């Protein structure tokens, strides 16, 4: 069984310039949790019966399994009176209602975000604690993979949509022409781009030509964060006060997180905003 994904399909202008109209979200990884090797550790507490912890008949999703073990370790609650896996939702609810979110930091989820503009990633990378990023580099990637992203406000407005398509056609053409001129200068031995080796030519061209690209350029990015950080992201960005473009991304991320870590996101409620977009809210904020 694969991980959840919410895809976005590229379209193109009449001139063939590709663009996307909504974010795509693909879950790449969730924790790979194996508790079998803690048996020796649990046996070391003799007659307390801690080893029974591993014989619980109810299996858990990996993130919940890891978070629950970390939380119960804090109080060494592995004996017969422990919270059983069947009661994990209640156990995690108690953690969240108490604001003890540190145990959620052990579980990481990685996702690919695409169909998002550089405007969105400028906001996204402001989330620092608990996050890691790997983003497309316009310096190293040529215009052959250049795509754009249409803002939500333009999609239902014929004039704004037409302006968007005309604009990205012009920008794609301008980028290609600038890159062509720069590469020709470089091959003639110009010091304009200061490339020291032949292999640097294209990099030097790309880093100069990218100045012609707008915030509407697509900026795919791989994001890894722990569950506590993902909750904060959803609360801040899948929120009625968030900017509309990043709200669409955050809501799709939430939908995927709710599938792979259901008990860690089941306190959220989906709400429909007056403009028809979706947001989430929870009573356990800032866990």
PyMOL commands that set and color helices and strands:
alter all, ss='L'
color gray80, all
select helices_A, chain A and resi 36-43+46-48+50-55+62-75+85-98+101-106+118-124+143-145+152-155+158-187+198-212+227-237+244-260+262-264
alter helices_A, ss='H'
color red, helices_A
select strands_A, chain A and resi 5-6+11-12+18-20+24-29+108-114+131-135+148-149+221-226+269-272+278-281
alter strands_A, ss='S'
color yellow, strands_A
deselect
rebuild
show_as cartoon
